[in-house]
Amino acid sequence: MKWLTRILQVVLVIAFLMSGAIKLSGNTQMLHDFKEVYGYSKGFMYLIGAFEILGAIGLIVGFWKSKIATLASAGLSIIMAGAVYTHLSAGQDLNVAMAPFVLLVLTLIVLFSRRGNVK
């Protein structure tokens, strides 16, 4: 289980670094979606992007400090639960909400598998 958790952490680090970087870069399509489709502000997009980057960094540090990985995966789980809710409440179908849902499941797996190793 230890190696599965580590592999999932690496996958999540890559996914959240990419996702956060897209948001922090001010991507035109992402900005349009946040403002026009979801009804959020530009600042909120940057905030979520920053939290995703910080969560990815937390997962990296979590290889050595289990408590940090637990906290990072808990925070990222909350963000992904909000993302799933946002997509579905905006009237988008399950195909659009599937990516954040999969990330939510993976972060929950890391959260609960690392929770027992907190030092």
A tleap script that builds the chain and sets N, CA, C and O, in Angstrom:
source leaprc.protein.ff14SB
mol = sequence {
  NMET LYS TRP LEU THR ARG ILE LEU GLN VAL
  VAL LEU VAL ILE ALA PHE LEU MET SER GLY
  ALA ILE LYS LEU SER GLY ASN THR GLN MET
  LEU HIE ASP PHE LYS GLU VAL TYR GLY TYR
  SER LYS GLY PHE MET TYR LEU ILE GLY ALA
  PHE GLU ILE LEU GLY ALA ILE GLY LEU ILE
  VAL GLY PHE TRP LYS SER LYS ILE ALA THR
  LEU ALA SER ALA GLY LEU SER ILE ILE MET
  ALA GLY ALA VAL TYR THR HIE LEU SER ALA
  GLY GLN ASP LEU ASN VAL ALA MET ALA PRO
  PHE VAL LEU LEU VAL LEU THR LEU ILE VAL
  LEU PHE SER ARG ARG GLY ASN VAL CLYS
}
set mol.1.N position { 0.830 -1.200 0.000 }
set mol.1.CA position { 0.000 0.000 0.000 }
set mol.1.C position { 0.869 1.256 0.000 }
set mol.1.O position { 0.478 2.292 -0.538 }
set mol.2.N position { 2.045 1.152 0.606 }
set mol.2.CA position { 2.930 2.311 0.683 }
set mol.2.C position { 3.330 2.789 -0.713 }
set mol.2.O position { 3.335 3.991 -0.979 }
set mol.3.N position { 3.663 1.855 -1.601 }
set mol.3.CA position { 4.096 2.242 -2.945 }
set mol.3.C position { 2.940 2.744 -3.776 }
set mol.3.O position { 3.119 3.651 -4.589 }
set mol.4.N position { 1.758 2.182 -3.598 }
set mol.4.CA position { 0.586 2.681 -4.305 }
set mol.4.C position { 0.319 4.128 -3.905 }
set mol.4.O position { 0.036 4.971 -4.755 }
set mol.5.N position { 0.410 4.406 -2.623 }
set mol.5.CA position { 0.202 5.765 -2.140 }
set mol.5.C position { 1.234 6.716 -2.730 }
set mol.5.O position { 0.888 7.824 -3.140 }
set mol.6.N position { 2.472 6.306 -2.776 }
set mol.6.CA position { 3.523 7.163 -3.342 }
set mol.6.C position { 3.299 7.421 -4.831 }
set mol.6.O position { 3.495 8.539 -5.307 }
set mol.7.N position { 2.891 6.393 -5.557 }
set mol.7.CA position { 2.617 6.564 -6.986 }
set mol.7.C position { 1.446 7.521 -7.182 }
set mol.7.O position { 1.486 8.389 -8.053 }
set mol.8.N position { 0.404 7.358 -6.367 }
set mol.8.CA position { -0.736 8.266 -6.458 }
set mol.8.C position { -0.327 9.697 -6.122 }
set mol.8.O position { -0.807 10.643 -6.747 }
set mol.9.N position { 0.552 9.859 -5.141 }
set mol.9.CA position { 1.034 11.196 -4.804 }
set mol.9.C position { 1.746 11.831 -5.995 }
set mol.9.O position { 1.540 13.010 -6.282 }
set mol.10.N position { 2.575 11.066 -6.684 }
set mol.10.CA position { 3.277 11.602 -7.852 }
set mol.10.C position { 2.282 12.010 -8.933 }
set mol.10.O position { 2.412 13.082 -9.525 }
set mol.11.N position { 1.296 11.166 -9.190 }
set mol.11.CA position { 0.273 11.488 -10.191 }
set mol.11.C position { -0.470 12.764 -9.801 }
set mol.11.O position { -0.710 13.633 -10.639 }
set mol.12.N position { -0.828 12.866 -8.530 }
set mol.12.CA position { -1.547 14.050 -8.055 }
set mol.12.C position { -0.675 15.301 -8.108 }
set mol.12.O position { -1.161 16.379 -8.450 }
set mol.13.N position { 0.605 15.167 -7.773 }
set mol.13.CA position { 1.513 16.315 -7.854 }
set mol.13.C position { 1.531 16.853 -9.282 }
set mol.13.O position { 1.402 18.058 -9.494 }
set mol.14.N position { 1.688 15.971 -10.249 }
set mol.14.CA position { 1.729 16.393 -11.652 }
set mol.14.C position { 0.404 17.051 -12.050 }
set mol.14.O position { 0.399 18.114 -12.670 }
set mol.15.N position { -0.708 16.421 -11.697 }
set mol.15.CA position { -2.023 16.947 -12.081 }
set mol.15.C position { -2.276 18.320 -11.471 }
set mol.15.O position { -2.745 19.228 -12.157 }
set mol.16.N position { -1.967 18.475 -10.182 }
set mol.16.CA position { -2.259 19.751 -9.528 }
set mol.16.C position { -1.258 20.841 -9.897 }
set mol.16.O position { -1.626 22.016 -9.924 }
set mol.17.N position { -0.018 20.494 -10.179 }
set mol.17.CA position { 0.926 21.497 -10.669 }
set mol.17.C position { 0.460 22.028 -12.024 }
set mol.17.O position { 0.496 23.234 -12.268 }
set mol.18.N position { 0.028 21.134 -12.897 }
set mol.18.CA position { -0.456 21.561 -14.217 }
set mol.18.C position { -1.733 22.390 -14.096 }
set mol.18.O position { -1.848 23.452 -14.707 }
set mol.19.N position { -2.673 21.911 -13.322 }
set mol.19.CA position { -3.943 22.611 -13.168 }
set mol.19.C position { -3.745 23.984 -12.523 }
set mol.19.O position { -4.310 24.981 -12.972 }
set mol.20.N position { -2.942 24.017 -11.475 }
set mol.20.CA position { -2.677 25.292 -10.803 }
set mol.20.C position { -1.939 26.268 -11.698 }
set mol.20.O position { -2.234 27.464 -11.685 }
set mol.21.N position { -0.981 25.774 -12.478 }
set mol.21.CA position { -0.220 26.641 -13.378 }
set mol.21.C position { -1.122 27.240 -14.452 }
set mol.21.O position { -0.970 28.410 -14.803 }
set mol.22.N position { -2.053 26.457 -14.973 }
set mol.22.CA position { -2.987 26.974 -15.974 }
set mol.22.C position { -3.820 28.096 -15.384 }
set mol.22.O position { -4.026 29.125 -16.028 }
set mol.23.N position { -4.300 27.905 -14.161 }
set mol.23.CA position { -5.110 28.944 -13.521 }
set mol.23.C position { -4.272 30.186 -13.219 }
set mol.23.O position { -4.717 31.309 -13.459 }
set mol.24.N position { -3.069 29.989 -12.698 }
set mol.24.CA position { -2.224 31.140 -12.345 }
set mol.24.C position { -1.700 31.886 -13.573 }
set mol.24.O position { -1.345 33.061 -13.481 }
set mol.25.N position { -1.652 31.208 -14.715 }
set mol.25.CA position { -1.182 31.869 -15.941 }
set mol.25.C position { -2.239 32.795 -16.531 }
set mol.25.O position { -1.945 33.566 -17.444 }
set mol.26.N position { -3.455 32.727 -16.024 }
set mol.26.CA position { -4.529 33.566 -16.546 }
set mol.26.C position { -5.056 33.076 -17.880 }
set mol.26.O position { -5.495 33.875 -18.708 }
set mol.27.N position { -5.017 31.775 -18.095 }
set mol.27.CA position { -5.504 31.162 -19.332 }
set mol.27.C position { -6.879 31.726 -19.694 }
set mol.27.O position { -7.786 31.765 -18.863 }
set mol.28.N position { -7.013 32.159 -20.941 }
set mol.28.CA position { -8.231 32.812 -21.407 }
set mol.28.C position { -9.462 31.922 -21.257 }
set mol.28.O position { -10.502 32.377 -20.782 }
set mol.29.N position { -9.351 30.664 -21.657 }
set mol.29.CA position { -10.492 29.756 -21.556 }
set mol.29.C position { -10.861 29.501 -20.096 }
set mol.29.O position { -12.040 29.461 -19.744 }
set mol.30.N position { -9.846 29.330 -19.252 }
set mol.30.CA position { -10.105 29.089 -17.824 }
set mol.30.C position { -10.787 30.313 -17.201 }
set mol.30.O position { -11.731 30.177 -16.423 }
set mol.31.N position { -10.305 31.491 -17.548 }
set mol.31.CA position { -10.899 32.724 -17.023 }
set mol.31.C position { -12.354 32.855 -17.490 }
set mol.31.O position { -13.230 33.215 -16.703 }
set mol.32.N position { -12.602 32.568 -18.748 }
set mol.32.CA position { -13.973 32.604 -19.262 }
set mol.32.C position { -14.864 31.648 -18.479 }
set mol.32.O position { -15.960 32.015 -18.054 }
set mol.33.N position { -14.391 30.426 -18.293 }
set mol.33.CA position { -15.195 29.435 -17.566 }
set mol.33.C position { -15.472 29.886 -16.138 }
set mol.33.O position { -16.607 29.790 -15.669 }
set mol.34.N position { -14.453 30.375 -15.443 }
set mol.34.CA position { -14.644 30.796 -14.054 }
set mol.34.C position { -15.645 31.942 -13.957 }
set mol.34.O position { -16.500 31.944 -13.072 }
set mol.35.N position { -15.545 32.915 -14.861 }
set mol.35.CA position { -16.406 34.092 -14.773 }
set mol.35.C position { -17.792 33.859 -15.373 }
set mol.35.O position { -18.805 34.143 -14.734 }
set mol.36.N position { -17.832 33.349 -16.582 }
set mol.36.CA position { -19.098 33.282 -17.306 }
set mol.36.C position { -19.901 32.007 -17.020 }
set mol.36.O position { -21.125 32.061 -16.901 }
set mol.37.N position { -19.229 30.882 -16.911 }
set mol.37.CA position { -19.936 29.617 -16.734 }
set mol.37.C position { -20.245 29.361 -15.259 }
set mol.37.O position { -21.367 28.994 -14.910 }
set mol.38.N position { -19.241 29.558 -14.391 }
set mol.38.CA position { -19.410 29.225 -12.977 }
set mol.38.C position { -19.819 30.411 -12.114 }
set mol.38.O position { -20.314 30.224 -11.002 }
set mol.39.N position { -19.617 31.629 -12.612 }
set mol.39.CA position { -19.995 32.815 -11.845 }
set mol.39.C position { -19.006 33.208 -10.765 }
set mol.39.O position { -19.379 33.889 -9.810 }
set mol.40.N position { -17.746 32.793 -10.896 }
set mol.40.CA position { -16.718 33.140 -9.922 }
set mol.40.C position { -15.870 34.294 -10.448 }
set mol.40.O position { -15.932 34.633 -11.630 }
set mol.41.N position { -15.089 34.886 -9.572 }
set mol.41.CA position { -14.248 36.013 -9.966 }
set mol.41.C position { -12.878 35.542 -10.455 }
set mol.41.O position { -12.477 34.395 -10.260 }
set mol.42.N position { -12.185 36.475 -11.095 }
set mol.42.CA position { -10.819 36.214 -11.548 }
set mol.42.C position { -9.919 35.925 -10.349 }
set mol.42.O position { -9.064 35.041 -10.406 }
set mol.43.N position { -10.113 36.667 -9.274 }
set mol.43.CA position { -9.332 36.457 -8.060 }
set mol.43.C position { -9.521 35.067 -7.474 }
set mol.43.O position { -8.575 34.464 -6.967 }
set mol.44.N position { -10.745 34.565 -7.546 }
set mol.44.CA position { -11.018 33.216 -7.039 }
set mol.44.C position { -10.280 32.173 -7.865 }
set mol.44.O position { -9.791 31.180 -7.324 }
set mol.45.N position { -10.197 32.396 -9.183 }
set mol.45.CA position { -9.456 31.478 -10.045 }
set mol.45.C position { -7.987 31.442 -9.619 }
set mol.45.O position { -7.389 30.371 -9.516 }
set mol.46.N position { -7.413 32.624 -9.371 }
set mol.46.CA position { -6.018 32.681 -8.941 }
set mol.46.C position { -5.837 32.031 -7.568 }
set mol.46.O position { -4.830 31.366 -7.328 }
set mol.47.N position { -6.794 32.218 -6.676 }
set mol.47.CA position { -6.730 31.611 -5.345 }
set mol.47.C position { -6.741 30.081 -5.433 }
set mol.47.O position { -5.940 29.409 -4.783 }
set mol.48.N position { -7.642 29.546 -6.231 }
set mol.48.CA position { -7.709 28.091 -6.400 }
set mol.48.C position { -6.421 27.576 -7.026 }
set mol.48.O position { -5.900 26.540 -6.611 }
set mol.49.N position { -5.902 28.291 -8.025 }
set mol.49.CA position { -4.636 27.901 -8.646 }
set mol.49.C position { -3.496 27.874 -7.647 }
set mol.49.O position { -2.680 26.953 -7.648 }
set mol.50.N position { -3.444 28.894 -6.789 }
set mol.50.CA position { -2.391 28.944 -5.766 }
set mol.50.C position { -2.543 27.795 -4.771 }
set mol.50.O position { -1.554 27.180 -4.374 }
set mol.51.N position { -3.777 27.508 -4.370 }
set mol.51.CA position { -4.006 26.394 -3.444 }
set mol.51.C position { -3.631 25.054 -4.070 }
set mol.51.O position { -3.115 24.170 -3.386 }
set mol.52.N position { -3.888 24.903 -5.368 }
set mol.52.CA position { -3.512 23.656 -6.041 }
set mol.52.C position { -1.990 23.501 -6.084 }
set mol.52.O position { -1.474 22.405 -5.867 }
set mol.53.N position { -1.279 24.575 -6.359 }
set mol.53.CA position { 0.191 24.536 -6.357 }
set mol.53.C position { 0.700 24.230 -4.953 }
set mol.53.O position { 1.582 23.388 -4.783 }
set mol.54.N position { 0.152 24.907 -3.950 }
set mol.54.CA position { 0.572 24.645 -2.564 }
set mol.54.C position { 0.259 23.209 -2.149 }
set mol.54.O position { 1.048 22.576 -1.447 }
set mol.55.N position { -0.891 22.697 -2.582 }
set mol.55.CA position { -1.237 21.307 -2.277 }
set mol.55.C position { -0.269 20.335 -2.919 }
set mol.55.O position { 0.113 19.336 -2.309 }
set mol.56.N position { 0.131 20.624 -4.156 }
set mol.56.CA position { 1.109 19.762 -4.839 }
set mol.56.C position { 2.447 19.786 -4.108 }
set mol.56.O position { 3.090 18.750 -3.942 }
set mol.57.N position { 2.860 20.970 -3.675 }
set mol.57.CA position { 4.106 21.082 -2.911 }
set mol.57.C position { 3.982 20.311 -1.599 }
set mol.57.O position { 4.925 19.643 -1.175 }
set mol.58.N position { 2.816 20.404 -0.959 }
set mol.58.CA position { 2.574 19.653 0.263 }
set mol.58.C position { 2.658 18.155 0.057 }
set mol.58.O position { 3.149 17.433 0.924 }
set mol.59.N position { 2.182 17.680 -1.089 }
set mol.59.CA position { 2.279 16.255 -1.383 }
set mol.59.C position { 3.734 15.839 -1.613 }
set mol.59.O position { 4.124 14.726 -1.262 }
set mol.60.N position { 4.530 16.726 -2.200 }
set mol.60.CA position { 5.950 16.427 -2.382 }
set mol.60.C position { 6.644 16.345 -1.027 }
set mol.60.O position { 7.372 15.392 -0.752 }
set mol.61.N position { 6.415 17.351 -0.182 }
set mol.61.CA position { 7.017 17.343 1.156 }
set mol.61.C position { 6.516 16.138 1.948 }
set mol.61.O position { 7.216 15.613 2.814 }
set mol.62.N position { 5.302 15.713 1.640 }
set mol.62.CA position { 4.690 14.588 2.334 }
set mol.62.C position { 5.398 13.262 2.155 }
set mol.62.O position { 5.130 12.312 2.891 }
set mol.63.N position { 6.298 13.183 1.186 }
set mol.63.CA position { 7.094 11.961 1.069 }
set mol.63.C position { 7.968 11.772 2.308 }
set mol.63.O position { 8.291 10.642 2.673 }
set mol.64.N position { 8.348 12.870 2.951 }
set mol.64.CA position { 9.202 12.814 4.139 }
set mol.64.C position { 8.441 13.130 5.417 }
set mol.64.O position { 8.815 12.671 6.496 }
set mol.65.N position { 7.383 13.907 5.300 }
set mol.65.CA position { 6.581 14.308 6.463 }
set mol.65.C position { 5.128 13.912 6.215 }
set mol.65.O position { 4.398 14.611 5.513 }
set mol.66.N position { 4.716 12.790 6.792 }
set mol.66.CA position { 3.380 12.238 6.533 }
set mol.66.C position { 2.259 13.206 6.892 }
set mol.66.O position { 1.236 13.253 6.210 }
set mol.67.N position { 2.446 13.970 7.949 }
set mol.67.CA position { 1.388 14.891 8.374 }
set mol.67.C position { 1.121 15.947 7.298 }
set mol.67.O position { -0.026 16.341 7.088 }
set mol.68.N position { 2.164 16.399 6.626 }
set mol.68.CA position { 1.998 17.395 5.562 }
set mol.68.C position { 1.212 16.786 4.396 }
set mol.68.O position { 0.341 17.445 3.828 }
set mol.69.N position { 1.511 15.540 4.039 }
set mol.69.CA position { 0.765 14.871 2.963 }
set mol.69.C position { -0.702 14.716 3.349 }
set mol.69.O position { -1.585 14.870 2.505 }
set mol.70.N position { -0.964 14.418 4.601 }
set mol.70.CA position { -2.339 14.282 5.069 }
set mol.70.C position { -3.079 15.603 4.956 }
set mol.70.O position { -4.208 15.648 4.468 }
set mol.71.N position { -2.441 16.683 5.410 }
set mol.71.CA position { -3.070 18.004 5.340 }
set mol.71.C position { -3.271 18.452 3.894 }
set mol.71.O position { -4.319 18.999 3.549 }
set mol.72.N position { -2.264 18.220 3.048 }
set mol.72.CA position { -2.358 18.619 1.645 }
set mol.72.C position { -3.470 17.844 0.939 }
set mol.72.O position { -4.256 18.429 0.193 }
set mol.73.N position { -3.540 16.549 1.168 }
set mol.73.CA position { -4.572 15.759 0.504 }
set mol.73.C position { -5.966 16.115 1.033 }
set mol.73.O position { -6.941 16.049 0.285 }
set mol.74.N position { -6.067 16.483 2.288 }
set mol.74.CA position { -7.361 16.926 2.827 }
set mol.74.C position { -7.796 18.224 2.157 }
set mol.74.O position { -8.951 18.360 1.752 }
set mol.75.N position { -6.882 19.170 2.040 }
set mol.75.CA position { -7.208 20.433 1.383 }
set mol.75.C position { -7.561 20.254 -0.081 }
set mol.75.O position { -8.521 20.851 -0.569 }
set mol.76.N position { -6.791 19.436 -0.782 }
set mol.76.CA position { -7.071 19.184 -2.194 }
set mol.76.C position { -8.388 18.435 -2.384 }
set mol.76.O position { -9.078 18.631 -3.385 }
set mol.77.N position { -8.736 17.574 -1.419 }
set mol.77.CA position { -10.028 16.875 -1.484 }
set mol.77.C position { -11.184 17.866 -1.395 }
set mol.77.O position { -12.184 17.735 -2.101 }
set mol.78.N position { -11.036 18.841 -0.533 }
set mol.78.CA position { -12.077 19.871 -0.396 }
set mol.78.C position { -12.207 20.665 -1.695 }
set mol.78.O position { -13.317 20.936 -2.153 }
set mol.79.N position { -11.076 21.033 -2.281 }
set mol.79.CA position { -11.100 21.777 -3.543 }
set mol.79.C position { -11.767 20.951 -4.640 }
set mol.79.O position { -12.575 21.476 -5.407 }
set mol.80.N position { -11.437 19.675 -4.720 }
set mol.80.CA position { -12.013 18.828 -5.777 }
set mol.80.C position { -13.498 18.560 -5.541 }
set mol.80.O position { -14.262 18.457 -6.501 }
set mol.81.N position { -13.914 18.445 -4.292 }
set mol.81.CA position { -15.348 18.300 -4.010 }
set mol.81.C position { -16.083 19.558 -4.476 }
set mol.81.O position { -17.170 19.473 -5.047 }
set mol.82.N position { -15.488 20.715 -4.231 }
set mol.82.CA position { -16.069 21.966 -4.716 }
set mol.82.C position { -16.091 22.036 -6.229 }
set mol.82.O position { -17.039 22.564 -6.811 }
set mol.83.N position { -15.060 21.511 -6.874 }
set mol.83.CA position { -15.011 21.518 -8.341 }
set mol.83.C position { -16.101 20.632 -8.934 }
set mol.83.O position { -16.752 21.010 -9.908 }
set mol.84.N position { -16.296 19.461 -8.348 }
set mol.84.CA position { -17.356 18.564 -8.829 }
set mol.84.C position { -18.712 19.250 -8.668 }
set mol.84.O position { -19.527 19.249 -9.591 }
set mol.85.N position { -18.946 19.828 -7.506 }
set mol.85.CA position { -20.200 20.544 -7.253 }
set mol.85.C position { -20.391 21.690 -8.243 }
set mol.85.O position { -21.484 21.886 -8.774 }
set mol.86.N position { -19.319 22.446 -8.486 }
set mol.86.CA position { -19.391 23.586 -9.400 }
set mol.86.C position { -19.774 23.141 -10.805 }
set mol.86.O position { -20.652 23.738 -11.428 }
set mol.87.N position { -19.125 22.101 -11.305 }
set mol.87.CA position { -19.438 21.621 -12.653 }
set mol.87.C position { -20.885 21.161 -12.760 }
set mol.87.O position { -21.581 21.497 -13.718 }
set mol.88.N position { -21.332 20.396 -11.781 }
set mol.88.CA position { -22.692 19.866 -11.837 }
set mol.88.C position { -23.739 20.956 -11.636 }
set mol.88.O position { -24.781 20.931 -12.290 }
set mol.89.N position { -23.483 21.910 -10.744 }
set mol.89.CA position { -24.458 22.980 -10.512 }
set mol.89.C position { -24.502 23.973 -11.665 }
set mol.89.O position { -25.483 24.702 -11.815 }
set mol.90.N position { -23.439 24.012 -12.490 }
set mol.90.CA position { -23.431 24.882 -13.668 }
set mol.90.C position { -24.165 24.225 -14.835 }
set mol.90.O position { -24.254 24.806 -15.916 }
set mol.91.N position { -24.688 23.024 -14.624 }
set mol.91.CA position { -25.445 22.346 -15.652 }
set mol.91.C position { -24.594 21.536 -16.612 }
set mol.91.O position { -25.082 21.081 -17.646 }
set mol.92.N position { -23.333 21.355 -16.278 }
set mol.92.CA position { -22.464 20.550 -17.135 }
set mol.92.C position { -22.711 19.074 -16.836 }
set mol.92.O position { -23.128 18.712 -15.735 }
set mol.93.N position { -22.451 18.241 -17.819 }
set mol.93.CA position { -22.741 16.822 -17.634 }
set mol.93.C position { -21.616 16.110 -16.876 }
set mol.93.O position { -20.595 16.706 -16.532 }
set mol.94.N position { -21.836 14.833 -16.632 }
set mol.94.CA position { -20.884 14.051 -15.845 }
set mol.94.C position { -19.521 13.920 -16.518 }
set mol.94.O position { -18.512 13.750 -15.834 }
set mol.95.N position { -19.476 13.996 -17.848 }
set mol.95.CA position { -18.187 13.905 -18.537 }
set mol.95.C position { -17.257 15.036 -18.132 }
set mol.95.O position { -16.052 14.827 -17.993 }
set mol.96.N position { -17.800 16.230 -17.942 }
set mol.96.CA position { -16.993 17.388 -17.547 }
set mol.96.C position { -16.578 17.256 -16.083 }
set mol.96.O position { -15.455 17.608 -15.723 }
set mol.97.N position { -17.473 16.754 -15.245 }
set mol.97.CA position { -17.194 16.622 -13.818 }
set mol.97.C position { -16.344 15.395 -13.490 }
set mol.97.O position { -15.917 15.231 -12.347 }
set mol.98.N position { -16.093 14.537 -14.471 }
set mol.98.CA position { -15.378 13.291 -14.202 }
set mol.98.C position { -13.924 13.530 -13.793 }
set mol.98.O position { -13.434 12.868 -12.878 }
set mol.99.N position { -13.228 14.452 -14.444 }
set mol.99.CA position { -11.814 14.700 -14.098 }
set mol.99.C position { -11.655 15.146 -12.644 }
set mol.99.O position { -10.835 14.571 -11.928 }
set mol.100.N position { -12.415 16.159 -12.175 }
set mol.100.CA position { -12.273 16.501 -10.758 }
set mol.100.C position { -12.754 15.387 -9.823 }
set mol.100.O position { -12.246 15.248 -8.710 }
set mol.101.N position { -13.734 14.593 -10.275 }
set mol.101.CA position { -14.193 13.481 -9.444 }
set mol.101.C position { -13.093 12.439 -9.266 }
set mol.101.O position { -12.877 11.941 -8.161 }
set mol.102.N position { -12.400 12.113 -10.352 }
set mol.102.CA position { -11.299 11.144 -10.263 }
set mol.102.C position { -10.202 11.687 -9.356 }
set mol.102.O position { -9.661 10.949 -8.531 }
set mol.103.N position { -9.865 12.971 -9.498 }
set mol.103.CA position { -8.856 13.568 -8.612 }
set mol.103.C position { -9.332 13.558 -7.162 }
set mol.103.O position { -8.529 13.356 -6.251 }
set mol.104.N position { -10.621 13.774 -6.940 }
set mol.104.CA position { -11.175 13.699 -5.587 }
set mol.104.C position { -10.979 12.306 -5.005 }
set mol.104.O position { -10.532 12.165 -3.867 }
set mol.105.N position { -11.306 11.291 -5.768 }
set mol.105.CA position { -11.151 9.911 -5.288 }
set mol.105.C position { -9.680 9.611 -4.979 }
set mol.105.O position { -9.369 9.015 -3.948 }
set mol.106.N position { -8.786 10.024 -5.869 }
set mol.106.CA position { -7.354 9.769 -5.646 }
set mol.106.C position { -6.829 10.506 -4.418 }
set mol.106.O position { -6.035 9.952 -3.657 }
set mol.107.N position { -7.265 11.752 -4.217 }
set mol.107.CA position { -6.810 12.484 -3.031 }
set mol.107.C position { -7.360 11.860 -1.756 }
set mol.107.O position { -6.692 11.856 -0.722 }
set mol.108.N position { -8.582 11.331 -1.832 }
set mol.108.CA position { -9.145 10.653 -0.651 }
set mol.108.C position { -8.392 9.364 -0.347 }
set mol.108.O position { -8.186 9.025 0.818 }
set mol.109.N position { -7.983 8.648 -1.381 }
set mol.109.CA position { -7.184 7.439 -1.156 }
set mol.109.C position { -5.875 7.799 -0.461 }
set mol.109.O position { -5.476 7.145 0.503 }
set mol.110.N position { -5.212 8.841 -0.953 }
set mol.110.CA position { -3.959 9.280 -0.311 }
set mol.110.C position { -4.237 9.746 1.113 }
set mol.110.O position { -3.488 9.412 2.031 }
set mol.111.N position { -5.298 10.507 1.303 }
set mol.111.CA position { -5.644 11.015 2.648 }
set mol.111.C position { -5.809 9.872 3.629 }
set mol.111.O position { -5.209 9.895 4.704 }
set mol.112.N position { -6.604 8.877 3.286 }
set mol.112.CA position { -6.894 7.816 4.250 }
set mol.112.C position { -5.764 6.797 4.374 }
set mol.112.O position { -5.633 6.142 5.409 }
set mol.113.N position { -4.960 6.660 3.345 }
set mol.113.CA position { -3.822 5.735 3.477 }
set mol.113.C position { -2.666 6.384 4.232 }
set mol.113.O position { -1.898 5.685 4.894 }
set mol.114.N position { -2.526 7.705 4.146 }
set mol.114.CA position { -1.453 8.401 4.852 }
set mol.114.C position { -1.841 8.713 6.290 }
set mol.114.O position { -0.972 8.899 7.142 }
set mol.115.N position { -3.132 8.769 6.562 }
set mol.115.CA position { -3.601 9.156 7.876 }
set mol.115.C position { -3.081 8.258 8.966 }
set mol.115.O position { -2.808 8.725 10.072 }
set mol.116.N position { -2.936 6.977 8.685 }
set mol.116.CA position { -2.436 6.045 9.679 }
set mol.116.C position { -0.939 6.178 9.922 }
set mol.116.O position { -0.420 5.669 10.916 }
set mol.117.N position { -0.235 6.868 9.005 }
set mol.117.CA position { 1.223 7.015 9.114 }
set mol.117.C position { 1.647 8.367 9.646 }
set mol.117.O position { 2.833 8.694 9.595 }
set mol.118.N position { 0.718 9.166 10.156 }
set mol.118.CA position { 1.058 10.507 10.598 }
set mol.118.C position { 2.018 10.440 11.774 }
set mol.118.O position { 1.778 9.747 12.763 }
set mol.119.N position { 3.126 11.189 11.635 }
set mol.119.CA position { 4.140 11.231 12.686 }
set mol.119.C position { 4.347 12.641 13.165 }
set mol.119.O position { 5.166 12.878 14.053 }
savepdb mol mol.pdb
quit
